[in-house]
Every structure is written in C-alpha cells, then in structure tokens.
Amino acid sequence: MKSITVYDPPMCCSTGVCGPSPDQNLVRVAGDLERLAKKGVEVIRYNLSQQPSAFVGGEIGTLIKEKGILSLPITMIDDKVQLVGRYPTTEELETW
C-alpha cells in the first residue's frame, strides 16, 4: 500500500477554507488527498503550527535547516521525499 505524508507550513487548518478568502490550491489538495484515502492510500498530514515535533529531526528537519521554512510544504511518498516547496498537482498525486 502507498502512503503519502504532507508536511504543511504553519496555518490554521489544512483544508484551505479558513478565513475570508480560501486558498483554492489547498482546497484542491485536500480534496485530492481525501479521494486517494478513499482508494486505500494512507494519507498523513502534519501542520507546523499544530504538530511542530513532526518537523524536528530526520530528513524533514534537515531540509528545513538547509532551506528554511520556504521548503514547506514537503510531500513524501512511501517515506521518501518527492516534492519540496509546493503542493503536488492532481496529476502528480495520481501518478505516484
């Protein structure tokens, strides 16, 4: 089974529907990940504001130390870094 782990930058929620003007990219990503979860893919999301300990140590901690917070979001597929600095497109998620 595939697993997708997304390390989000600090924000109030991962859905993108917070505040007066929702981030359409976050809304799309949340929908894509929900669709994949329904297909049996293990989806895990960490938000720097809510789960800072997930960003310390290991490959994620190293990336943040080297590239700073602009390295977020980070997407891992089966525990391997796949994408740094932006969210994956719908097509990329389906391919992986």
mmCIF file as gemmi writes it, N, C-alpha and C atoms, coordinates in Angstrom:
data_model
loop_
_atom_site.group_PDB
_atom_site.id
_atom_site.type_symbol
_atom_site.label_atom_id
_atom_site.label_alt_id
_atom_site.label_comp_id
_atom_site.label_asym_id
_atom_site.label_entity_id
_atom_site.label_seq_id
_atom_site.pdbx_PDB_ins_code
_atom_site.Cartn_x
_atom_site.Cartn_y
_atom_site.Cartn_z
_atom_site.occupancy
_atom_site.B_iso_or_equiv
_atom_site.pdbx_formal_charge
_atom_site.auth_seq_id
_atom_site.auth_asym_id
_atom_site.pdbx_PDB_model_num
ATOM 1 N N . MET Axp A 1 ? 0.829 -1.176 0 1 0 ? 1 A 1
ATOM 2 C CA . MET Axp A 1 ? 0 0 0 1 0 ? 1 A 1
ATOM 3 C C . MET Axp A 1 ? 0.875 1.241 0 1 0 ? 1 A 1
ATOM 4 N N . LYS Axp A 2 ? 0.483 2.242 -0.756 1 0 ? 2 A 1
ATOM 5 C CA . LYS Axp A 2 ? 1.202 3.512 -0.807 1 0 ? 2 A 1
ATOM 6 C C . LYS Axp A 2 ? 0.835 4.38 0.382 1 0 ? 2 A 1
ATOM 7 N N . SER Axp A 3 ? 1.782 5.226 0.769 1 0 ? 3 A 1
ATOM 8 C CA . SER Axp A 3 ? 1.478 6.22 1.791 1 0 ? 3 A 1
ATOM 9 C C . SER Axp A 3 ? 1.969 7.583 1.31 1 0 ? 3 A 1
ATOM 10 N N . ILE Axp A 4 ? 1.187 8.607 1.626 1 0 ? 4 A 1
ATOM 11 C CA . ILE Axp A 4 ? 1.531 9.984 1.289 1 0 ? 4 A 1
ATOM 12 C C . ILE Axp A 4 ? 1.543 10.769 2.589 1 0 ? 4 A 1
ATOM 13 N N . THR Axp A 5 ? 2.66 11.445 2.835 1 0 ? 5 A 1
ATOM 14 C CA . THR Axp A 5 ? 2.77 12.29 4.013 1 0 ? 5 A 1
ATOM 15 C C . THR Axp A 5 ? 3.056 13.703 3.545 1 0 ? 5 A 1
ATOM 16 N N . VAL Axp A 6 ? 2.253 14.653 4.016 1 0 ? 6 A 1
ATOM 17 C CA . VAL Axp A 6 ? 2.43 16.054 3.645 1 0 ? 6 A 1
ATOM 18 C C . VAL Axp A 6 ? 2.774 16.84 4.901 1 0 ? 6 A 1
ATOM 19 N N . TYR Axp A 7 ? 3.858 17.59 4.82 1 0 ? 7 A 1
ATOM 20 C CA . TYR Axp A 7 ? 4.289 18.477 5.891 1 0 ? 7 A 1
ATOM 21 C C . TYR Axp A 7 ? 3.928 19.899 5.46 1 0 ? 7 A 1
ATOM 22 N N . ASP Axp A 8 ? 2.853 20.427 6.057 1 0 ? 8 A 1
ATOM 23 C CA . ASP Axp A 8 ? 2.336 21.742 5.696 1 0 ? 8 A 1
ATOM 24 C C . ASP Axp A 8 ? 3.061 22.856 6.425 1 0 ? 8 A 1
ATOM 25 N N . PRO Axp A 9 ? 3.127 24.037 5.808 1 0 ? 9 A 1
ATOM 26 C CA . PRO Axp A 9 ? 3.649 25.198 6.531 1 0 ? 9 A 1
ATOM 27 C C . PRO Axp A 9 ? 2.68 25.58 7.639 1 0 ? 9 A 1
ATOM 28 N N . PRO Axp A 10 ? 3.072 26.511 8.507 1 0 ? 10 A 1
ATOM 29 C CA . PRO Axp A 10 ? 2.16 26.9 9.584 1 0 ? 10 A 1
ATOM 30 C C . PRO Axp A 10 ? 0.901 27.549 9.017 1 0 ? 10 A 1
ATOM 31 N N . MET Axp A 11 ? -0.246 27.029 9.432 1 0 ? 11 A 1
ATOM 32 C CA . MET Axp A 11 ? -1.537 27.591 9.04 1 0 ? 11 A 1
ATOM 33 C C . MET Axp A 11 ? -2.589 27.113 10.022 1 0 ? 11 A 1
ATOM 34 N N . CYS Axp A 12 ? -3.754 27.73 9.973 1 0 ? 12 A 1
ATOM 35 C CA . CYS Axp A 12 ? -4.783 27.379 10.96 1 0 ? 12 A 1
ATOM 36 C C . CYS Axp A 12 ? -5.403 26.014 10.678 1 0 ? 12 A 1
ATOM 37 N N . CYS Axp A 13 ? -5.464 25.6 9.411 1 0 ? 13 A 1
ATOM 38 C CA . CYS Axp A 13 ? -6.002 24.279 9.077 1 0 ? 13 A 1
ATOM 39 C C . CYS Axp A 13 ? -5.464 23.841 7.724 1 0 ? 13 A 1
ATOM 40 N N . SER Axp A 14 ? -5.62 22.57 7.402 1 0 ? 14 A 1
ATOM 41 C CA . SER Axp A 14 ? -5.068 22.045 6.15 1 0 ? 14 A 1
ATOM 42 C C . SER Axp A 14 ? -6.066 22.038 5.002 1 0 ? 14 A 1
ATOM 43 N N . THR Axp A 15 ? -7.304 22.457 5.266 1 0 ? 15 A 1
ATOM 44 C CA . THR Axp A 15 ? -8.319 22.393 4.212 1 0 ? 15 A 1
ATOM 45 C C . THR Axp A 15 ? -8.293 23.591 3.294 1 0 ? 15 A 1
ATOM 46 N N . GLY Axp A 16 ? -7.791 24.713 3.768 1 0 ? 16 A 1
ATOM 47 C CA . GLY Axp A 16 ? -7.754 25.906 2.943 1 0 ? 16 A 1
ATOM 48 C C . GLY Axp A 16 ? -9.031 26.715 2.976 1 0 ? 16 A 1
ATOM 49 N N . VAL Axp A 17 ? -10.007 26.288 3.769 1 0 ? 17 A 1
ATOM 50 C CA . VAL Axp A 17 ? -11.283 27.005 3.79 1 0 ? 17 A 1
ATOM 51 C C . VAL Axp A 17 ? -11.38 27.974 4.965 1 0 ? 17 A 1
ATOM 52 N N . CYS Axp A 18 ? -10.289 28.275 5.585 1 0 ? 18 A 1
ATOM 53 C CA . CYS Axp A 18 ? -10.282 29.207 6.713 1 0 ? 18 A 1
ATOM 54 C C . CYS Axp A 18 ? -10.211 30.641 6.19 1 0 ? 18 A 1
ATOM 55 N N . GLY Axp A 19 ? -10.802 31.537 6.921 1 0 ? 19 A 1
ATOM 56 C CA . GLY Axp A 19 ? -10.691 32.952 6.603 1 0 ? 19 A 1
ATOM 57 C C . GLY Axp A 19 ? -11.604 33.394 5.485 1 0 ? 19 A 1
ATOM 58 N N . PRO Axp A 20 ? -11.508 34.675 5.149 1 0 ? 20 A 1
ATOM 59 C CA . PRO Axp A 20 ? -12.423 35.261 4.17 1 0 ? 20 A 1
ATOM 60 C C . PRO Axp A 20 ? -12.16 34.858 2.713 1 0 ? 20 A 1
ATOM 61 N N . SER Axp A 21 ? -10.933 34.482 2.392 1 0 ? 21 A 1
ATOM 62 C CA . SER Axp A 21 ? -10.645 34.09 1.009 1 0 ? 21 A 1
ATOM 63 C C . SER Axp A 21 ? -9.886 32.769 1.007 1 0 ? 21 A 1
ATOM 64 N N . PRO Axp A 22 ? -10.608 31.656 0.856 1 0 ? 22 A 1
ATOM 65 C CA . PRO Axp A 22 ? -9.975 30.331 0.886 1 0 ? 22 A 1
ATOM 66 C C . PRO Axp A 22 ? -8.912 30.169 -0.205 1 0 ? 22 A 1
ATOM 67 N N . ASP Axp A 23 ? -7.839 29.481 0.138 1 0 ? 23 A 1
ATOM 68 C CA . ASP Axp A 23 ? -6.771 29.17 -0.817 1 0 ? 23 A 1
ATOM 69 C C . ASP Axp A 23 ? -7.244 27.997 -1.678 1 0 ? 23 A 1
ATOM 70 N N . GLN Axp A 24 ? -7.542 28.266 -2.931 1 0 ? 24 A 1
ATOM 71 C CA . GLN Axp A 24 ? -8.088 27.241 -3.819 1 0 ? 24 A 1
ATOM 72 C C . GLN Axp A 24 ? -7.127 26.068 -4.031 1 0 ? 24 A 1
ATOM 73 N N . ASN Axp A 25 ? -5.831 26.333 -3.982 1 0 ? 25 A 1
ATOM 74 C CA . ASN Axp A 25 ? -4.858 25.25 -4.118 1 0 ? 25 A 1
ATOM 75 C C . ASN Axp A 25 ? -4.954 24.291 -2.934 1 0 ? 25 A 1
ATOM 76 N N . LEU Axp A 26 ? -5.11 24.832 -1.72 1 0 ? 26 A 1
ATOM 77 C CA . LEU Axp A 26 ? -5.257 23.972 -0.542 1 0 ? 26 A 1
ATOM 78 C C . LEU Axp A 26 ? -6.565 23.191 -0.581 1 0 ? 26 A 1
ATOM 79 N N . VAL Axp A 27 ? -7.619 23.812 -1.073 1 0 ? 27 A 1
ATOM 80 C CA . VAL Axp A 27 ? -8.902 23.128 -1.212 1 0 ? 27 A 1
ATOM 81 C C . VAL Axp A 27 ? -8.745 21.954 -2.173 1 0 ? 27 A 1
ATOM 82 N N . ARG Axp A 28 ? -8.056 22.176 -3.291 1 0 ? 28 A 1
ATOM 83 C CA . ARG Axp A 28 ? -7.833 21.114 -4.283 1 0 ? 28 A 1
ATOM 84 C C . ARG Axp A 28 ? -7.012 19.974 -3.681 1 0 ? 28 A 1
ATOM 85 N N . VAL Axp A 29 ? -5.91 20.316 -3.001 1 0 ? 29 A 1
ATOM 86 C CA . VAL Axp A 29 ? -5.041 19.299 -2.41 1 0 ? 29 A 1
ATOM 87 C C . VAL Axp A 29 ? -5.802 18.484 -1.367 1 0 ? 29 A 1
ATOM 88 N N . ALA Axp A 30 ? -6.577 19.155 -0.523 1 0 ? 30 A 1
ATOM 89 C CA . ALA Axp A 30 ? -7.357 18.442 0.49 1 0 ? 30 A 1
ATOM 90 C C . ALA Axp A 30 ? -8.321 17.46 -0.175 1 0 ? 30 A 1
ATOM 91 N N . GLY Axp A 31 ? -8.968 17.888 -1.242 1 0 ? 31 A 1
ATOM 92 C CA . GLY Axp A 31 ? -9.882 17.004 -1.976 1 0 ? 31 A 1
ATOM 93 C C . GLY Axp A 31 ? -9.16 15.843 -2.627 1 0 ? 31 A 1
ATOM 94 N N . ASP Axp A 32 ? -8.014 16.121 -3.235 1 0 ? 32 A 1
ATOM 95 C CA . ASP Axp A 32 ? -7.211 15.059 -3.867 1 0 ? 32 A 1
ATOM 96 C C . ASP Axp A 32 ? -6.784 14.014 -2.846 1 0 ? 32 A 1
ATOM 97 N N . LEU Axp A 33 ? -6.305 14.484 -1.69 1 0 ? 33 A 1
ATOM 98 C CA . LEU Axp A 33 ? -5.837 13.554 -0.655 1 0 ? 33 A 1
ATOM 99 C C . LEU Axp A 33 ? -6.994 12.74 -0.081 1 0 ? 33 A 1
ATOM 100 N N . GLU Axp A 34 ? -8.138 13.362 0.065 1 0 ? 34 A 1
ATOM 101 C CA . GLU Axp A 34 ? -9.314 12.638 0.559 1 0 ? 34 A 1
ATOM 102 C C . GLU Axp A 34 ? -9.733 11.547 -0.435 1 0 ? 34 A 1
ATOM 103 N N . ARG Axp A 35 ? -9.695 11.877 -1.709 1 0 ? 35 A 1
ATOM 104 C CA . ARG Axp A 35 ? -10.025 10.899 -2.76 1 0 ? 35 A 1
ATOM 105 C C . ARG Axp A 35 ? -9.058 9.706 -2.718 1 0 ? 35 A 1
ATOM 106 N N . LEU Axp A 36 ? -7.772 9.985 -2.565 1 0 ? 36 A 1
ATOM 107 C CA . LEU Axp A 36 ? -6.774 8.917 -2.509 1 0 ? 36 A 1
ATOM 108 C C . LEU Axp A 36 ? -6.956 8.058 -1.254 1 0 ? 36 A 1
ATOM 109 N N . ALA Axp A 37 ? -7.297 8.692 -0.138 1 0 ? 37 A 1
ATOM 110 C CA . ALA Axp A 37 ? -7.53 7.944 1.105 1 0 ? 37 A 1
ATOM 111 C C . ALA Axp A 37 ? -8.696 6.976 0.924 1 0 ? 37 A 1
ATOM 112 N N . LYS Axp A 38 ? -9.714 7.41 0.215 1 0 ? 38 A 1
ATOM 113 C CA . LYS Axp A 38 ? -10.864 6.536 -0.045 1 0 ? 38 A 1
ATOM 114 C C . LYS Axp A 38 ? -10.496 5.361 -0.941 1 0 ? 38 A 1
ATOM 115 N N . LYS Axp A 39 ? -9.42 5.515 -1.712 1 0 ? 39 A 1
ATOM 116 C CA . LYS Axp A 39 ? -8.932 4.424 -2.57 1 0 ? 39 A 1
ATOM 117 C C . LYS Axp A 39 ? -7.976 3.496 -1.824 1 0 ? 39 A 1
ATOM 118 N N . GLY Axp A 40 ? -7.732 3.774 -0.534 1 0 ? 40 A 1
ATOM 119 C CA . GLY Axp A 40 ? -6.88 2.903 0.264 1 0 ? 40 A 1
ATOM 120 C C . GLY Axp A 40 ? -5.467 3.396 0.489 1 0 ? 40 A 1
ATOM 121 N N . VAL Axp A 41 ? -5.147 4.587 0.002 1 0 ? 41 A 1
ATOM 122 C CA . VAL Axp A 41 ? -3.819 5.157 0.224 1 0 ? 41 A 1
ATOM 123 C C . VAL Axp A 41 ? -3.787 5.74 1.636 1 0 ? 41 A 1
ATOM 124 N N . GLU Axp A 42 ? -2.732 5.446 2.378 1 0 ? 42 A 1
ATOM 125 C CA . GLU Axp A 42 ? -2.573 6.034 3.706 1 0 ? 42 A 1
ATOM 126 C C . GLU Axp A 42 ? -2.122 7.486 3.543 1 0 ? 42 A 1
ATOM 127 N N . VAL Axp A 43 ? -2.909 8.414 4.057 1 0 ? 43 A 1
ATOM 128 C CA . VAL Axp A 43 ? -2.608 9.84 3.94 1 0 ? 43 A 1
ATOM 129 C C . VAL Axp A 43 ? -2.393 10.406 5.341 1 0 ? 43 A 1
ATOM 130 N N . ILE Axp A 44 ? -1.239 11.052 5.524 1 0 ? 44 A 1
ATOM 131 C CA . ILE Axp A 44 ? -0.897 11.675 6.799 1 0 ? 44 A 1
ATOM 132 C C . ILE Axp A 44 ? -0.515 13.123 6.505 1 0 ? 44 A 1
ATOM 133 N N . ARG Axp A 45 ? -1.034 14.037 7.306 1 0 ? 45 A 1
ATOM 134 C CA . ARG Axp A 45 ? -0.67 15.449 7.153 1 0 ? 45 A 1
ATOM 135 C C . ARG Axp A 45 ? -0.221 15.995 8.497 1 0 ? 45 A 1
ATOM 136 N N . TYR Axp A 46 ? 0.854 16.758 8.462 1 0 ? 46 A 1
ATOM 137 C CA . TYR Axp A 46 ? 1.358 17.445 9.643 1 0 ? 46 A 1
ATOM 138 C C . TYR Axp A 46 ? 1.356 18.94 9.363 1 0 ? 46 A 1
ATOM 139 N N . ASN Axp A 47 ? 0.9 19.715 10.327 1 0 ? 47 A 1
ATOM 140 C CA . ASN Axp A 47 ? 0.858 21.161 10.22 1 0 ? 47 A 1
ATOM 141 C C . ASN Axp A 47 ? 1.871 21.725 11.219 1 0 ? 47 A 1
ATOM 142 N N . LEU Axp A 48 ? 2.783 22.544 10.738 1 0 ? 48 A 1
ATOM 143 C CA . LEU Axp A 48 ? 3.841 23.073 11.6 1 0 ? 48 A 1
ATOM 144 C C . LEU Axp A 48 ? 3.273 23.812 12.815 1 0 ? 48 A 1
ATOM 145 N N . SER Axp A 49 ? 2.139 24.486 12.659 1 0 ? 49 A 1
ATOM 146 C CA . SER Axp A 49 ? 1.53 25.209 13.782 1 0 ? 49 A 1
ATOM 147 C C . SER Axp A 49 ? 0.984 24.278 14.854 1 0 ? 49 A 1
ATOM 148 N N . GLN Axp A 50 ? 0.504 23.109 14.428 1 0 ? 50 A 1
ATOM 149 C CA . GLN Axp A 50 ? -0.174 22.223 15.362 1 0 ? 50 A 1
ATOM 150 C C . GLN Axp A 50 ? 0.647 21.017 15.797 1 0 ? 50 A 1
ATOM 151 N N . GLN Axp A 51 ? 1.617 20.599 14.988 1 0 ? 51 A 1
ATOM 152 C CA . GLN Axp A 51 ? 2.437 19.425 15.31 1 0 ? 51 A 1
ATOM 153 C C . GLN Axp A 51 ? 3.912 19.705 15.041 1 0 ? 51 A 1
ATOM 154 N N . PRO Axp A 52 ? 4.491 20.683 15.715 1 0 ? 52 A 1
ATOM 155 C CA . PRO Axp A 52 ? 5.878 21.064 15.416 1 0 ? 52 A 1
ATOM 156 C C . PRO Axp A 52 ? 6.89 19.94 15.615 1 0 ? 52 A 1
ATOM 157 N N . SER Axp A 53 ? 6.613 19.014 16.513 1 0 ? 53 A 1
ATOM 158 C CA . SER Axp A 53 ? 7.578 17.937 16.763 1 0 ? 53 A 1
ATOM 159 C C . SER Axp A 53 ? 7.764 17.033 15.546 1 0 ? 53 A 1
ATOM 160 N N . ALA Axp A 54 ? 6.792 16.979 14.647 1 0 ? 54 A 1
ATOM 161 C CA . ALA Axp A 54 ? 6.917 16.158 13.439 1 0 ? 54 A 1
ATOM 162 C C . ALA Axp A 54 ? 7.943 16.732 12.461 1 0 ? 54 A 1
ATOM 163 N N . PHE Axp A 55 ? 8.333 17.984 12.668 1 0 ? 55 A 1
ATOM 164 C CA . PHE Axp A 55 ? 9.237 18.669 11.75 1 0 ? 55 A 1
ATOM 165 C C . PHE Axp A 55 ? 10.676 18.689 12.257 1 0 ? 55 A 1
ATOM 166 N N . VAL Axp A 56 ? 10.907 18.059 13.398 1 0 ? 56 A 1
ATOM 167 C CA . VAL Axp A 56 ? 12.231 18.059 14.013 1 0 ? 56 A 1
ATOM 168 C C . VAL Axp A 56 ? 12.903 16.723 13.733 1 0 ? 56 A 1
ATOM 169 N N . GLY Axp A 57 ? 14.142 16.781 13.329 1 0 ? 57 A 1
ATOM 170 C CA . GLY Axp A 57 ? 14.899 15.559 13.107 1 0 ? 57 A 1
ATOM 171 C C . GLY Axp A 57 ? 14.613 14.928 11.751 1 0 ? 57 A 1
ATOM 172 N N . GLY Axp A 58 ? 15.391 13.942 11.428 1 0 ? 58 A 1
ATOM 173 C CA . GLY Axp A 58 ? 15.224 13.203 10.185 1 0 ? 58 A 1
ATOM 174 C C . GLY Axp A 58 ? 15.377 14.073 8.955 1 0 ? 58 A 1
ATOM 175 N N . GLU Axp A 59 ? 14.892 13.558 7.853 1 0 ? 59 A 1
ATOM 176 C CA . GLU Axp A 59 ? 15.028 14.229 6.57 1 0 ? 59 A 1
ATOM 177 C C . GLU Axp A 59 ? 14.279 15.571 6.535 1 0 ? 59 A 1
ATOM 178 N N . ILE Axp A 60 ? 13.114 15.63 7.166 1 0 ? 60 A 1
ATOM 179 C CA . ILE Axp A 60 ? 12.329 16.858 7.18 1 0 ? 60 A 1
ATOM 180 C C . ILE Axp A 60 ? 13.07 17.948 7.947 1 0 ? 60 A 1
ATOM 181 N N . GLY Axp A 61 ? 13.575 17.622 9.118 1 0 ? 61 A 1
ATOM 182 C CA . GLY Axp A 61 ? 14.344 18.582 9.906 1 0 ? 61 A 1
ATOM 183 C C . GLY Axp A 61 ? 15.561 19.094 9.154 1 0 ? 61 A 1
ATOM 184 N N . THR Axp A 62 ? 16.244 18.201 8.45 1 0 ? 62 A 1
ATOM 185 C CA . THR Axp A 62 ? 17.423 18.584 7.672 1 0 ? 62 A 1
ATOM 186 C C . THR Axp A 62 ? 17.047 19.541 6.547 1 0 ? 62 A 1
ATOM 187 N N . LEU Axp A 63 ? 15.968 19.233 5.828 1 0 ? 63 A 1
ATOM 188 C CA . LEU Axp A 63 ? 15.525 20.116 4.741 1 0 ? 63 A 1
ATOM 189 C C . LEU Axp A 63 ? 15.179 21.508 5.259 1 0 ? 63 A 1
ATOM 190 N N . ILE Axp A 64 ? 14.494 21.564 6.38 1 0 ? 64 A 1
ATOM 191 C CA . ILE Axp A 64 ? 14.105 22.861 6.939 1 0 ? 64 A 1
ATOM 192 C C . ILE Axp A 64 ? 15.338 23.628 7.406 1 0 ? 64 A 1
ATOM 193 N N . LYS Axp A 65 ? 16.311 22.945 7.988 1 0 ? 65 A 1
ATOM 194 C CA . LYS Axp A 65 ? 17.549 23.617 8.408 1 0 ? 65 A 1
ATOM 195 C C . LYS Axp A 65 ? 18.305 24.158 7.201 1 0 ? 65 A 1
ATOM 196 N N . GLU Axp A 66 ? 18.347 23.377 6.116 1 0 ? 66 A 1
ATOM 197 C CA . GLU Axp A 66 ? 19.101 23.783 4.923 1 0 ? 66 A 1
ATOM 198 C C . GLU Axp A 66 ? 18.395 24.865 4.119 1 0 ? 66 A 1
ATOM 199 N N . LYS Axp A 67 ? 17.079 24.725 3.933 1 0 ? 67 A 1
ATOM 200 C CA . LYS Axp A 67 ? 16.346 25.608 3.022 1 0 ? 67 A 1
ATOM 201 C C . LYS Axp A 67 ? 15.374 26.545 3.715 1 0 ? 67 A 1
ATOM 202 N N . GLY Axp A 68 ? 15.224 26.395 5.027 1 0 ? 68 A 1
ATOM 203 C CA . GLY Axp A 68 ? 14.313 27.249 5.761 1 0 ? 68 A 1
ATOM 204 C C . GLY Axp A 68 ? 12.858 26.845 5.586 1 0 ? 68 A 1
ATOM 205 N N . ILE Axp A 69 ? 11.998 27.665 6.128 1 0 ? 69 A 1
ATOM 206 C CA . ILE Axp A 69 ? 10.573 27.362 6.116 1 0 ? 69 A 1
ATOM 207 C C . ILE Axp A 69 ? 9.983 27.384 4.706 1 0 ? 69 A 1
ATOM 208 N N . LEU Axp A 70 ? 10.682 28.024 3.776 1 0 ? 70 A 1
ATOM 209 C CA . LEU Axp A 70 ? 10.207 28.042 2.384 1 0 ? 70 A 1
ATOM 210 C C . LEU Axp A 70 ? 10.284 26.673 1.734 1 0 ? 70 A 1
ATOM 211 N N . SER Axp A 71 ? 10.921 25.718 2.402 1 0 ? 71 A 1
ATOM 212 C CA . SER Axp A 71 ? 10.946 24.352 1.872 1 0 ? 71 A 1
ATOM 213 C C . SER Axp A 71 ? 9.582 23.683 2.022 1 0 ? 71 A 1
ATOM 214 N N . LEU Axp A 72 ? 8.715 24.25 2.867 1 0 ? 72 A 1
ATOM 215 C CA . LEU Axp A 72 ? 7.374 23.7 3.074 1 0 ? 72 A 1
ATOM 216 C C . LEU Axp A 72 ? 6.418 24.23 2.012 1 0 ? 72 A 1
ATOM 217 N N . PRO Axp A 73 ? 5.496 23.448 1.584 1 0 ? 73 A 1
ATOM 218 C CA . PRO Axp A 73 ? 5.174 22.09 2.001 1 0 ? 73 A 1
ATOM 219 C C . PRO Axp A 73 ? 6.163 21.075 1.435 1 0 ? 73 A 1
ATOM 220 N N . ILE Axp A 74 ? 6.271 19.956 2.131 1 0 ? 74 A 1
ATOM 221 C CA . ILE Axp A 74 ? 7.088 18.825 1.679 1 0 ? 74 A 1
ATOM 222 C C . ILE Axp A 74 ? 6.161 17.625 1.555 1 0 ? 74 A 1
ATOM 223 N N . THR Axp A 75 ? 6.263 16.927 0.436 1 0 ? 75 A 1
ATOM 224 C CA . THR Axp A 75 ? 5.448 15.733 0.217 1 0 ? 75 A 1
ATOM 225 C C . THR Axp A 75 ? 6.357 14.521 0.144 1 0 ? 75 A 1
ATOM 226 N N . MET Axp A 76 ? 6.019 13.504 0.935 1 0 ? 76 A 1
ATOM 227 C CA . MET Axp A 76 ? 6.758 12.244 0.92 1 0 ? 76 A 1
ATOM 228 C C . MET Axp A 76 ? 5.837 11.141 0.399 1 0 ? 76 A 1
ATOM 229 N N . ILE Axp A 77 ? 6.392 10.275 -0.404 1 0 ? 77 A 1
ATOM 230 C CA . ILE Axp A 77 ? 5.686 9.093 -0.884 1 0 ? 77 A 1
ATOM 231 C C . ILE Axp A 77 ? 6.448 7.891 -0.346 1 0 ? 77 A 1
ATOM 232 N N . ASP Axp A 78 ? 5.752 7.042 0.385 1 0 ? 78 A 1
ATOM 233 C CA . ASP Axp A 78 ? 6.391 5.873 0.988 1 0 ? 78 A 1
ATOM 234 C C . ASP Axp A 78 ? 7.684 6.23 1.711 1 0 ? 78 A 1
ATOM 235 N N . ASP Axp A 79 ? 7.622 7.297 2.515 1 0 ? 79 A 1
ATOM 236 C CA . ASP Axp A 79 ? 8.732 7.758 3.358 1 0 ? 79 A 1
ATOM 237 C C . ASP Axp A 79 ? 9.931 8.293 2.587 1 0 ? 79 A 1
ATOM 238 N N . LYS Axp A 80 ? 9.738 8.652 1.319 1 0 ? 80 A 1
ATOM 239 C CA . LYS Axp A 80 ? 10.811 9.261 0.528 1 0 ? 80 A 1
ATOM 240 C C . LYS Axp A 80 ? 10.35 10.63 0.052 1 0 ? 80 A 1
ATOM 241 N N . VAL Axp A 81 ? 11.205 11.642 0.224 1 0 ? 81 A 1
ATOM 242 C CA . VAL Axp A 81 ? 10.854 12.992 -0.208 1 0 ? 81 A 1
ATOM 243 C C . VAL Axp A 81 ? 10.639 12.987 -1.713 1 0 ? 81 A 1
ATOM 244 N N . GLN Axp A 82 ? 9.466 13.471 -2.103 1 0 ? 82 A 1
ATOM 245 C CA . GLN Axp A 82 ? 9.099 13.51 -3.517 1 0 ? 82 A 1
ATOM 246 C C . GLN Axp A 82 ? 9.045 14.945 -4.031 1 0 ? 82 A 1
ATOM 247 N N . LEU Axp A 83 ? 8.631 15.88 -3.176 1 0 ? 83 A 1
ATOM 248 C CA . LEU Axp A 83 ? 8.418 17.249 -3.634 1 0 ? 83 A 1
ATOM 249 C C . LEU Axp A 83 ? 8.673 18.218 -2.482 1 0 ? 83 A 1
ATOM 250 N N . VAL Axp A 84 ? 9.37 19.314 -2.786 1 0 ? 84 A 1
ATOM 251 C CA . VAL Axp A 84 ? 9.722 20.307 -1.769 1 0 ? 84 A 1
ATOM 252 C C . VAL Axp A 84 ? 9.313 21.691 -2.268 1 0 ? 84 A 1
ATOM 253 N N . GLY Axp A 85 ? 8.65 22.458 -1.403 1 0 ? 85 A 1
ATOM 254 C CA . GLY Axp A 85 ? 8.376 23.851 -1.701 1 0 ? 85 A 1
ATOM 255 C C . GLY Axp A 85 ? 7.066 24.152 -2.403 1 0 ? 85 A 1
ATOM 256 N N . ARG Axp A 86 ? 6.295 23.141 -2.738 1 0 ? 86 A 1
ATOM 257 C CA . ARG Axp A 86 ? 4.985 23.356 -3.354 1 0 ? 86 A 1
ATOM 258 C C . ARG Axp A 86 ? 4.147 22.094 -3.172 1 0 ? 86 A 1
ATOM 259 N N . TYR Axp A 87 ? 2.838 22.266 -3.329 1 0 ? 87 A 1
ATOM 260 C CA . TYR Axp A 87 ? 1.952 21.118 -3.252 1 0 ? 87 A 1
ATOM 261 C C . TYR Axp A 87 ? 1.929 20.392 -4.588 1 0 ? 87 A 1
ATOM 262 N N . PRO Axp A 88 ? 1.745 19.076 -4.556 1 0 ? 88 A 1
ATOM 263 C CA . PRO Axp A 88 ? 1.679 18.327 -5.817 1 0 ? 88 A 1
ATOM 264 C C . PRO Axp A 88 ? 0.401 18.644 -6.584 1 0 ? 88 A 1
ATOM 265 N N . THR Axp A 89 ? 0.484 18.518 -7.884 1 0 ? 89 A 1
ATOM 266 C CA . THR Axp A 89 ? -0.703 18.661 -8.72 1 0 ? 89 A 1
ATOM 267 C C . THR Axp A 89 ? -1.54 17.394 -8.593 1 0 ? 89 A 1
ATOM 268 N N . THR Axp A 90 ? -2.767 17.464 -9.041 1 0 ? 90 A 1
ATOM 269 C CA . THR Axp A 90 ? -3.637 16.286 -9.053 1 0 ? 90 A 1
ATOM 270 C C . THR Axp A 90 ? -3.001 15.184 -9.882 1 0 ? 90 A 1
ATOM 271 N N . GLU Axp A 91 ? -2.432 15.542 -11.009 1 0 ? 91 A 1
ATOM 272 C CA . GLU Axp A 91 ? -1.804 14.572 -11.909 1 0 ? 91 A 1
ATOM 273 C C . GLU Axp A 91 ? -0.607 13.895 -11.234 1 0 ? 91 A 1
ATOM 274 N N . GLU Axp A 92 ? 0.217 14.664 -10.532 1 0 ? 92 A 1
ATOM 275 C CA . GLU Axp A 92 ? 1.367 14.085 -9.838 1 0 ? 92 A 1
ATOM 276 C C . GLU Axp A 92 ? 0.899 13.084 -8.786 1 0 ? 92 A 1
ATOM 277 N N . LEU Axp A 93 ? -0.108 13.45 -8.011 1 0 ? 93 A 1
ATOM 278 C CA . LEU Axp A 93 ? -0.615 12.53 -6.967 1 0 ? 93 A 1
ATOM 279 C C . LEU Axp A 93 ? -1.141 11.246 -7.583 1 0 ? 93 A 1
ATOM 280 N N . GLU Axp A 94 ? -1.856 11.345 -8.673 1 0 ? 94 A 1
ATOM 281 C CA . GLU Axp A 94 ? -2.402 10.15 -9.322 1 0 ? 94 A 1
ATOM 282 C C . GLU Axp A 94 ? -1.286 9.261 -9.887 1 0 ? 94 A 1
ATOM 283 N N . THR Axp A 95 ? -0.24 9.885 -10.407 1 0 ? 95 A 1
ATOM 284 C CA . THR Axp A 95 ? 0.883 9.136 -10.981 1 0 ? 95 A 1
ATOM 285 C C . THR Axp A 95 ? 1.666 8.404 -9.901 1 0 ? 95 A 1
ATOM 286 N N . TRP Axp A 96 ? 1.909 9.083 -8.785 1 0 ? 96 A 1
ATOM 287 C CA . TRP Axp A 96 ? 2.692 8.486 -7.714 1 0 ? 96 A 1
ATOM 288 C C . TRP Axp A 96 ? 1.951 7.341 -7.092 1 0 ? 96 A 1
